Amino acid sequence: MGLTDPLADMLTRIRNAGAARFDKVDIPASRMKISVARLLKEEGYIKNFKIIKDKKQGVLRVYLKYDRSSKPLINGLKRISKPSRRVYAPKDGIIQVLGGLGVAIVSTSKGILTDREARQQGVGGEVLCNIW
């Protein structure tokens, strides 16, 4: 069975694993998912990620991060641009998530960037998801 929205599947797996207090979650790998996981690690939402090679497409293992009271650091994940409705933002139209407390992930011509990086580089693109 093929997935129509692999990125939404990744976000749902991370959301569900955090709610169940799992240490790690395995996700089928792709270049876009690896880029999103890299941004999540740079922003401090996850501990780490690892790419496990197999005979198919590979597995992206994401290690989740929790605070002292064992609550997940990712409070919310929301897919913005969907296959049924693409959402694009110009360089000045990228909206801050929760007044700058969250992160928007944007697919630009310079790669997958956070909203802050896209504003600094002066590029717009497709708003993939919001994380807070």
Backbone as a printed PyTorch tensor [residue, N CA C, xyz], in Angstrom:
tensor([[[ 0.8360, -1.1750,  0.0000],
         [ 0.0000,  0.0000,  0.0000],
         [ 0.8870,  1.2460,  0.0000]],

        [[ 0.6520,  2.1360, -0.9060],
         [ 1.4280,  3.3700, -0.9800],
         [ 0.8020,  4.4710, -0.1390]],

        [[ 1.6450,  5.3390,  0.3590],
         [ 1.1640,  6.4710,  1.1330],
         [ 0.9760,  7.6680,  0.2200]],

        [[-0.0850,  8.4280,  0.4360],
         [-0.2710,  9.6300, -0.3610],
         [ 0.4730, 10.8170,  0.2320]],

        [[ 0.7410, 10.7890,  1.5410],
         [ 1.4500, 11.8930,  2.1800],
         [ 2.4550, 11.3410,  3.1920]],

        [[ 3.6670, 11.0030,  2.7420],
         [ 4.6650, 10.4110,  3.6260],
         [ 5.1020, 11.3300,  4.7670]],

        [[ 5.1400, 12.6490,  4.5310],
         [ 5.5540, 13.5660,  5.5890],
         [ 4.5150, 13.6160,  6.7070]],

        [[ 3.2340, 13.5890,  6.3510],
         [ 2.1790, 13.5500,  7.3700],
         [ 2.2700, 12.2540,  8.1770]],

        [[ 2.6390, 11.1570,  7.5100],
         [ 2.8310,  9.8880,  8.2080],
         [ 3.9750, 10.0000,  9.2120]],

        [[ 5.0730, 10.6510,  8.8260],
         [ 6.2070, 10.8380,  9.7290],
         [ 5.7890, 11.6540, 10.9560]],

        [[ 5.0880, 12.7630, 10.7230],
         [ 4.6620, 13.6200, 11.8280],
         [ 3.7060, 12.8830, 12.7660]],

        [[ 2.8210, 12.0910, 12.2100],
         [ 1.8800, 11.3260, 13.0300],
         [ 2.6030, 10.2680, 13.8530]],

        [[ 3.5890,  9.6080, 13.2650],
         [ 4.3540,  8.6140, 14.0220],
         [ 5.1050,  9.2600, 15.1790]],

        [[ 5.7010, 10.4400, 14.9520],
         [ 6.4100, 11.1390, 16.0240],
         [ 5.4290, 11.5890, 17.0990]],

        [[ 4.2830, 12.1240, 16.7000],
         [ 3.2590, 12.5820, 17.6570],
         [ 2.7630, 11.4100, 18.5140]],

        [[ 2.4650, 10.2910, 17.8790],
         [ 1.9600,  9.1270, 18.6130],
         [ 3.0190,  8.5210, 19.5310]],

        [[ 4.2660,  8.4720, 19.0700],
         [ 5.3390,  7.9200, 19.9030],
         [ 5.5840,  8.8060, 21.1200]],

        [[ 5.4800, 10.1130, 20.9560],
         [ 5.6330, 11.0200, 22.0860],
         [ 4.5090, 10.8510, 23.0900]],

        [[ 3.2820, 10.6770, 22.6030],
         [ 2.1410, 10.4860, 23.4990],
         [ 2.2550,  9.1710, 24.2650]],

        [[ 2.8690,  8.1550, 23.6470],
         [ 3.0500,  6.8520, 24.2880],
         [ 4.3460,  6.7700, 25.0790]],

        [[ 5.1320,  7.8540, 25.1120],
         [ 6.3970,  7.9530, 25.8620],
         [ 7.4560,  6.9540, 25.3760]],

        [[ 7.4910,  6.7180, 24.0590],
         [ 8.5160,  5.8460, 23.5020],
         [ 9.8410,  6.5920, 23.4320]],

        [[10.9440,  5.8480, 23.5110],
         [12.2730,  6.4470, 23.3910],
         [12.6280,  6.7370, 21.9420]],

        [[12.1330,  5.8980, 21.0320],
         [12.4810,  6.0370, 19.6190],
         [11.3060,  5.5950, 18.7670]],

        [[11.3480,  6.0230, 17.5170],
         [10.3180,  5.6310, 16.5600],
         [10.9990,  5.3950, 15.2160]],

        [[10.5740,  4.3530, 14.5080],
         [11.1290,  4.0200, 13.1990],
         [10.1750,  4.4780, 12.1040]],

        [[10.7440,  5.1160, 11.0860],
         [ 9.9740,  5.6980,  9.9980],
         [10.6570,  5.2990,  8.6950]],

        [[ 9.9050,  4.9340,  7.6560],
         [10.5450,  4.6910,  6.3580],
         [11.2690,  5.9510,  5.8910]],

        [[12.4960,  5.8040,  5.4300],
         [13.3570,  6.9520,  5.1380],
         [13.1000,  7.5270,  3.7490]],

        [[13.3350,  8.8230,  3.6340],
         [13.4060,  9.5230,  2.3560],
         [14.2690, 10.7600,  2.5810]],

        [[14.6990, 11.3850,  1.5110],
         [15.5580, 12.5700,  1.6600],
         [14.8390, 13.6990,  2.3780]],

        [[13.5500, 13.8920,  2.0750],
         [12.8000, 14.9640,  2.7200],
         [12.6390, 14.6930,  4.2100]],

        [[12.3290, 13.4660,  4.5830],
         [12.1630, 13.1280,  5.9990],
         [13.4710, 13.2790,  6.7610]],

        [[14.5860, 12.9350,  6.1290],
         [15.8910, 13.0920,  6.7610],
         [16.1940, 14.5760,  6.9710]],

        [[15.8380, 15.4130,  6.0050],
         [16.0440, 16.8600,  6.1500],
         [15.1920, 17.4300,  7.2750]],

        [[13.9480, 16.9830,  7.3840],
         [13.0720, 17.4470,  8.4660],
         [13.6160, 16.9800,  9.8080]],

        [[14.0830, 15.7370,  9.8910],
         [14.6630, 15.2320, 11.1450],
         [15.9180, 16.0220, 11.5170]],

        [[16.7210, 16.4050, 10.5320],
         [17.9110, 17.2170, 10.8070],
         [17.5180, 18.5600, 11.4110]],

        [[16.4760, 19.1890, 10.8580],
         [16.0080, 20.4670, 11.4020],
         [15.4380, 20.3040, 12.8070]],

        [[14.7170, 19.2050, 13.0410],
         [14.1700, 18.9560, 14.3870],
         [15.2940, 18.7950, 15.4080]],

        [[16.3800, 18.1570, 14.9980],
         [17.5170, 18.0000, 15.9050],
         [18.2120, 19.3390, 16.1460]],

        [[18.4160, 20.1240, 15.0890],
         [19.0700, 21.4290, 15.2340],
         [18.2650, 22.3700, 16.1250]],

        [[16.9380, 22.2770, 16.0530],
         [16.0730, 23.1440, 16.8630],
         [15.8760, 22.5950, 18.2730]],

        [[16.3610, 21.3800, 18.5580],
         [16.2980, 20.8270, 19.9060],
         [15.0260, 20.0890, 20.2460]],

        [[14.2290, 19.7040, 19.2560],
         [12.9820, 18.9880, 19.5220],
         [13.1840, 17.4800, 19.6820]],

        [[14.2390, 16.9280, 19.0800],
         [14.5480, 15.5080, 19.2270],
         [16.0000, 15.3660, 19.6730]],

        [[16.3200, 14.1990, 20.2750],
         [17.7030, 13.9480, 20.7070],
         [18.6130, 13.7380, 19.5140]],

        [[18.2180, 12.7980, 18.6740],
         [19.0790, 12.4090, 17.5640],
         [18.2520, 11.6330, 16.5490]],

        [[18.8590, 11.3140, 15.4330],
         [18.2480, 10.4210, 14.4530],
         [19.3460,  9.6140, 13.7980]],

        [[18.9760,  8.4580, 13.2960],
         [19.9370,  7.5630, 12.6640],
         [19.2870,  6.9640, 11.4190]],

        [[20.0760,  6.7990, 10.3750],
         [19.5910,  6.1820,  9.1470],
         [20.0960,  4.7520,  9.1300]],

        [[19.1820,  3.8020,  9.0870],
         [19.5220,  2.3850,  9.0850],
         [19.3000,  1.8530,  7.6690]],

        [[20.3570,  1.3380,  7.0850],
         [20.2850,  0.8080,  5.7230],
         [19.6200, -0.5690,  5.7580]],

        [[18.7690, -0.8210,  4.7950],
         [18.2290, -2.1540,  4.5730],
         [18.1370, -2.3660,  3.0690]],

        [[17.5620, -3.4660,  2.6450],
         [17.5320, -3.7800,  1.2250],
         [16.4790, -2.9680,  0.4680]],

        [[15.6570, -2.2040,  1.2060],
         [14.6130, -1.3910,  0.5690],
         [15.0370,  0.0720,  0.6110]],

        [[14.1960,  0.9350,  1.1210],
         [14.4940,  2.3680,  1.1160],
         [15.2350,  2.8350,  2.3450]],

        [[15.3680,  2.0060,  3.3530],
         [16.0440,  2.3960,  4.5790],
         [15.0560,  2.8070,  5.6520]],

        [[15.5410,  2.9130,  6.8720],
         [14.7070,  3.2730,  8.0140],
         [15.3320,  4.4760,  8.7020]],

        [[14.5070,  5.4490,  9.0120],
         [14.9360,  6.6190,  9.7660],
         [14.4910,  6.3960, 11.2160]],

        [[15.4580,  6.2440, 12.1170],
         [15.1410,  6.0430, 13.5350],
         [15.3130,  7.3760, 14.2510]],

        [[14.2260,  7.8670, 14.8420],
         [14.2130,  9.1540, 15.5260],
         [14.1530,  8.9000, 17.0230]],

        [[15.1010,  9.4910, 17.7720],
         [15.1380,  9.3740, 19.2250],
         [14.4800, 10.6150, 19.8130]],

        [[13.4000, 10.4030, 20.5560],
         [12.6040, 11.5060, 21.0760],
         [13.2170, 12.0980, 22.3400]],

        [[12.8710, 13.3370, 22.6030],
         [13.4230, 14.0760, 23.7270],
         [12.2770, 14.4730, 24.6580]],

        [[12.5050, 14.3320, 25.9690],
         [11.4860, 14.6450, 26.9730],
         [12.0590, 15.6180, 27.9930]],

        [[11.1690, 16.3590, 28.6770],
         [11.6350, 17.2640, 29.7310],
         [11.7340, 16.5030, 31.0520]],

        [[11.9850, 17.2150, 32.1420],
         [12.1930, 16.5610, 33.4470],
         [10.9620, 15.8210, 33.9470]],

        [[ 9.7840, 16.3220, 33.6070],
         [ 8.5510, 15.6650, 34.0470],
         [ 8.0580, 14.6450, 33.0220]],

        [[ 8.9490, 14.1800, 32.1680],
         [ 8.7160, 13.1780, 31.1220],
         [ 7.5880, 13.5530, 30.1610]],

        [[ 7.4640, 14.8370, 29.8680],
         [ 6.5580, 15.2910, 28.8170],
         [ 7.3830, 15.4860, 27.5490]],

        [[ 6.8260, 15.1270, 26.3860],
         [ 7.5960, 15.3150, 25.1500],
         [ 7.8260, 16.8010, 24.8720]],

        [[ 9.0000, 17.1460, 24.3360],
         [ 9.2980, 18.5350, 24.0020],
         [ 8.4640, 19.0180, 22.8200]],

        [[ 8.0150, 18.1010, 21.9940],
         [ 7.1490, 18.4690, 20.8750],
         [ 5.7140, 18.4630, 21.3920]],

        [[ 5.1590, 19.6600, 21.5760],
         [ 3.7830, 19.7730, 22.0480],
         [ 2.7890, 19.6470, 20.9070]],

        [[ 3.1820, 20.0710, 19.7310],
         [ 2.2760, 20.0010, 18.6000],
         [ 3.0040, 19.9350, 17.2770]],

        [[ 2.4330, 19.1820, 16.3610],
         [ 2.9130, 19.0600, 14.9800],
         [ 1.7040, 19.2410, 14.0820]],

        [[ 1.7910, 20.1200, 13.1200],
         [ 0.6600, 20.3220, 12.2230],
         [ 1.1540, 20.3990, 10.7880]],

        [[ 0.6130, 19.5730,  9.9600],
         [ 0.9260, 19.5850,  8.5300],
         [ 0.1720, 20.7450,  7.9040]],

        [[ 0.8570, 21.6400,  7.2330],
         [ 0.2260, 22.8170,  6.6420],
         [-0.0890, 22.5790,  5.1690]],

        [[ 0.9210, 22.3000,  4.3690],
         [ 0.7340, 22.0660,  2.9450],
         [ 0.4780, 20.5760,  2.7350]],

        [[-0.6620, 20.2620,  2.1500],
         [-1.0560, 18.8670,  1.9450],
         [-1.0980, 18.5790,  0.4440]],

        [[-1.1120, 17.3090,  0.0570],
         [-1.2060, 17.0070, -1.3730],
         [-2.4800, 17.5640, -2.0100]],

        [[-3.5490, 17.6810, -1.2290],
         [-4.7940, 18.1930, -1.7760],
         [-4.8330, 19.7200, -1.8200]],

        [[-3.9940, 20.3600, -1.0060],
         [-3.9780, 21.8270, -0.9550],
         [-2.5790, 22.3030, -0.5970]],

        [[-1.8310, 22.7160, -1.5900],
         [-0.4700, 23.2010, -1.3740],
         [-0.5270, 24.6400, -0.8600]],

        [[ 0.3370, 24.9440,  0.1220],
         [ 0.3870, 26.2840,  0.7030],
         [ 1.7910, 26.8430,  0.4780]],

        [[ 1.8510, 27.9720, -0.2350],
         [ 3.1200, 28.6270, -0.5220],
         [ 3.1410, 29.9930,  0.1550]],

        [[ 4.3210, 30.4360,  0.5380],
         [ 4.4740, 31.7470,  1.1600],
         [ 5.6470, 32.4680,  0.5230]],

        [[ 5.4710, 33.7530,  0.2130],
         [ 6.6140, 34.5320, -0.2840],
         [ 7.5810, 34.8150,  0.8570]],

        [[ 8.7180, 35.3950,  0.5210],
         [ 9.7480, 35.6090,  1.5420],
         [ 9.2640, 36.4780,  2.6870]],

        [[ 8.3790, 37.4570,  2.4340],
         [ 7.8850, 38.2910,  3.5380],
         [ 6.6130, 37.7230,  4.1530]],

        [[ 6.0490, 36.6680,  3.5900],
         [ 4.7700, 36.1500,  4.0700],
         [ 4.8580, 34.9070,  4.9240]],

        [[ 6.0630, 34.5040,  5.3130],
         [ 6.2030, 33.3230,  6.1630],
         [ 5.8380, 33.7300,  7.5920]],

        [[ 4.7720, 33.1590,  8.0990],
         [ 4.2310, 33.5450,  9.4040],
         [ 4.9870, 32.8320, 10.5130]],

        [[ 5.2590, 33.5480, 11.6140],
         [ 5.9120, 32.9480, 12.7750],
         [ 4.9170, 32.0550, 13.5050]],

        [[ 5.4110, 30.9440, 14.0180],
         [ 4.5770, 30.0020, 14.7590],
         [ 4.5880, 30.3970, 16.2330]],

        [[ 3.4210, 30.6160, 16.7940],
         [ 3.2650, 31.0120, 18.2030],
         [ 4.1480, 32.2080, 18.5590]],

        [[ 4.1830, 33.1820, 17.6900],
         [ 4.9610, 34.3900, 17.9460],
         [ 6.4570, 34.1570, 18.0330]],

        [[ 6.9470, 33.1430, 17.3500],
         [ 8.3750, 32.8530, 17.3500],
         [ 8.7680, 31.7270, 18.2900]],

        [[ 7.8270, 31.1950, 19.0810],
         [ 8.1490, 30.1000, 19.9920],
         [ 8.1930, 28.7500, 19.2840]],

        [[ 7.5190, 28.6440, 18.1520],
         [ 7.5310, 27.4140, 17.3790],
         [ 8.3520, 27.5930, 16.1120]],

        [[ 8.3430, 26.5640, 15.2890],
         [ 9.1430, 26.5640, 14.0590],
         [ 8.2580, 26.1190, 12.8980]],

        [[ 8.3430, 26.8430, 11.7940],
         [ 7.7210, 26.4120, 10.5460],
         [ 8.8260, 25.8450,  9.6690]],

        [[ 8.5590, 24.7300,  9.0340],
         [ 9.5270, 24.1220,  8.1230],
         [ 9.0660, 24.4040,  6.6960]],

        [[ 9.9770, 24.9960,  5.9110],
         [ 9.6480, 25.4890,  4.5790],
         [10.5510, 24.8050,  3.5570]],

        [[ 9.9420, 24.3320,  2.4760],
         [10.7030, 23.7690,  1.3670],
         [10.9710, 24.8920,  0.3680]],

        [[12.2400, 25.2570,  0.2240],
         [12.6110, 26.3780, -0.6350],
         [13.5080, 25.8980, -1.7780]],

        [[13.8940, 26.8340, -2.6260],
         [14.8150, 26.5080, -3.7120],
         [16.2220, 26.2540, -3.1720]],

        [[16.4910, 26.6630, -1.9300],
         [17.7920, 26.4390, -1.2930],
         [17.7550, 25.2640, -0.3290]],

        [[16.7260, 24.4310, -0.4210],
         [16.6040, 23.2630,  0.4410],
         [15.5060, 23.4500,  1.4670]],

        [[15.4000, 22.5000,  2.3680],
         [14.3900, 22.5580,  3.4170],
         [14.9720, 23.3500,  4.5780]],

        [[14.3080, 24.4590,  4.9330],
         [14.8060, 25.3890,  5.9430],
         [13.7360, 25.6740,  6.9850]],

        [[14.1710, 26.2080,  8.1280],
         [13.2100, 26.7100,  9.1010],
         [12.7240, 28.0710,  8.6200]],

        [[11.6470, 28.5610,  9.2280],
         [11.1140, 29.8590,  8.8280],
         [12.1300, 30.9710,  9.0690]],

        [[12.8700, 30.8740, 10.1520],
         [13.8830, 31.8800, 10.4820],
         [14.9900, 31.9040,  9.4240]],

        [[15.4850, 30.7150,  9.0290],
         [16.5350, 30.6380,  8.0180],
         [16.0360, 31.1420,  6.6620]],

        [[14.7860, 30.8360,  6.3180],
         [14.2340, 31.2830,  5.0380],
         [14.1280, 32.8060,  5.0020]],

        [[13.7280, 33.4160,  6.1180],
         [13.6550, 34.8730,  6.1750],
         [15.0470, 35.4920,  6.0480]],

        [[16.0430, 34.8970,  6.7160],
         [17.4150, 35.4120,  6.6480],
         [17.9740, 35.3310,  5.2300]],

        [[17.6760, 34.2370,  4.5400],
         [18.2000, 34.0600,  3.1880],
         [17.3330, 34.7410,  2.1370]],

        [[16.1770, 35.2600,  2.5470],
         [15.3100, 35.9830,  1.6290],
         [14.6350, 35.1170,  0.5940]],

        [[14.2110, 33.9050,  1.0040],
         [13.5200, 33.0130,  0.0750],
         [12.1830, 32.5850,  0.6720]],

        [[11.2360, 32.3360, -0.1880],
         [ 9.9460, 31.7860,  0.2110],
         [ 9.8440, 30.3690, -0.3050]],

        [[ 8.6960, 29.7540, -0.1060],
         [ 8.5200, 28.4010, -0.5930],
         [ 7.2750, 27.7560, -0.0270]],

        [[ 7.2360, 26.4540, -0.0990],
         [ 6.0880, 25.6950,  0.3800],
         [ 6.2130, 25.4620,  1.8860]],

        [[ 5.2170, 25.8740,  2.6420],
         [ 5.2260, 25.6970,  4.1030],
         [ 4.7810, 24.2590,  4.3860]],

        [[ 5.7260, 23.4140,  4.8100],
         [ 5.4250, 22.0050,  5.0080],
         [ 4.6640, 21.7430,  6.2890]],

        [[ 5.1850, 22.2500,  7.4320],
         [ 4.5460, 21.9660,  8.7120],
         [ 4.9720, 22.9750,  9.7660]],

        [[ 4.2030, 23.0070, 10.8450],
         [ 4.5220, 23.8240, 12.0120],
         [ 4.7890, 22.9120, 13.1930]],

        [[ 5.7700, 23.2680, 14.0220],
         [ 6.1270, 22.4800, 15.1990],
         [ 6.2520, 23.4240, 16.3740]],

        [[ 5.6540, 23.0510, 17.4910],
         [ 5.7900, 23.8540, 18.7070],
         [ 5.8460, 22.9710, 19.9180]]])
